[in-house]
Amino acid sequence: MRRKNKKTGRILFLSGVIVTALLIFLGNKAVVSTSTDDYCASCHIHPHSTDSWKLSTHHDNKRGIQVHCVDCHLPPHGEGYLVEKAKTGARDVWAKWFKDPESFNWEAKGQIEHAKRHAFEASCIHCHQNNYPLGLTKEGREAHLYYERQAGELHCINCHITVGHYDPDRLHAKNTN
């Protein structure tokens, strides 16, 4: 009888290990496949988000670096990434299924106060750790120094709002007041 219980315990344990490994593997696959730009665009109801991103320096730049939707619109991995991914995904799916894109005031949603809630400061800093790169203009150095003195008050997109989604009607730093 004891032998049977031991064998059953081993089978259950091994089954648990296999199921856990399978869930981790499939969960990772789901996170990766739902993190592509095409996947984001498939649910995103903003009519020009993909086009404006493709015109931005985060899509096309001298260095050939391409920044993807999740790089800005989710925090860096380990900083609440999965929780925010689930919330953002649920919000976008809800909007796609139940909201009319024509009913949104897209101009208002493009303003700093709204944009701050959808682009993570930690994500900017994750990629742009040096605020004073070689070749930065005097105005750029002064602006970054001002930003550092206003810690917590300003967000990178106060000046760089068009970096991720180009808007020909805005000038760099127009929103700094």
N, C-alpha and C positions, 0 to 999 in steps of 0.2 A: 504494500500500500504506500509506504514511504517512498519507494522507488518511483512509483507512478506520479506522485505529487512533485517530486524533484524533476522528473522529465517534463511534466506539464509546466512547471515554473520556468524551465529553460526554454521551452518552446514559446511561452508567452513573452519572456524577456527578449529572445531573438526576434520575435515578431514585432515587438515594440521598437527595437533598434532599427529594423528594416523600414517600418512605417515612418518613424521619425526621419530617417535618412531620405526617404522618398518625399516626405513633406518639405523638407529643407530644399532638396533638389528642385522640386516643382515650384515651390515658393520663390526661389531665386530666379528660375526661368520666367515666372510671371512678372517679377519686378523688372527684369531686364527687358522683356518684350513690351511692357507697358511704359517704358522709359524712352522710346524712340520718338523722334520729332514727328514722324508720320502718325504714330499712335496718338500723340497729343493733338495733332491737327484733326484727327478723325472725330474727336468729341468737342473740340473747342468751338464755341459758337461765334466768337468774334470774327466778323467777316474779312478782316484784313490782317490778322495776326501773323499768318505765315508769310504773306507778301512783304509786310513791313520788316519782319525778321530777316528775310532773304536780302533786303536792301541795306541792312545794318552792318556795322563793323564787327558785330559778333558772328556774322555769317561769312562775310568776305572781308579779309584784311591782308595787309602786307606779309604777315607771318604765316598765313595759311592755317591759322587756328580757327576752328569752328566751335562755337559755343552752342550747346543744345538747350532745349526748353528746360529740362530738369536741372541744368547747371545754375540757372538763375531763379526759377520759380519753385524750387525746393531747396531746403537748407542742405549744407554738405552732409554726406553720410555720417551717421553717428550723432547728429544734432537734431534728432526728431524727424529724420528723413522719412521713415516708413509711416509714421503717424500723419505727417503733413501730406505725404503722397496719397494716403487713403482719403483724407479730408478733401484735398484738391480734386482728386479723381471723382469722388462722389458728387462734389459740387458741379463739376463740369458735365458729368453724365446726367445729373438732374436737369441742368440747364438745357442740354441738348434734347432731352426727351420732353420737357414740360414748359420751356420758355420760348418766347418769340424773340429772335435776335433783333428784330425791328423795334421792339419795345424798350431796348436799352439806350441810355444816353451815353454813347461811346465817347463823346468828347469829355464828359465829366469823368468817365472811368480812366481816361488818359492823363488825368491831373495827378500831381505829386502825391497828394494825400491818399488817393485810391491806389496808385501804383506801388506805394511803400508796402502795402499789405500783400502784394503779389510778387515782389522781388525781394529776396533776402539779403540784407546787409552782410551777413556771414558768408554768403555765397560770393558776393563781390570780393570780399577780403580774402577768401580762400584762393582765388585766382590772382588777385592784384595785391600781393603782400607788400610791395614797395610803392609807396605813394610818391617817391621822388626818383623815377628812373632817369637815366642819362637822356639828355635831349629835351627834358621837360622845360617848357617856357617859364619865364619869370612869373607870368600870370598864373600858370599852372601850379608852380611852387607856392605862391601866395594863397591860391584857392585851397590847396591841400592843407596848408598850415592853418587856415581859417577853419576848415572842416575838422581838423584834429582838436582845435581849441573849443569847438562847439560839440564835443563828444556827446552823443545821445540826442542832440538836437537836429542834426543833419543826417541825411542818408546819402549814399553815393549817387542815387538817382536824382537828388536835388539838382545836380549839375549834369549828370550823365543820363538823363531820362531817354534820350534817343539812341543810346548805344545798342540796346537789345532790339528795339523796334523803331526803325527809322521813320521820322516824320519831317518832311521837307518844309513844313511851316514853322518849325521850331529851330532856334539857334542854340548851339552849345552854351550852357550856363545861363540861358534865358530865365530859368526858374529859380535863381538863387536869391532874388529880391535884394 
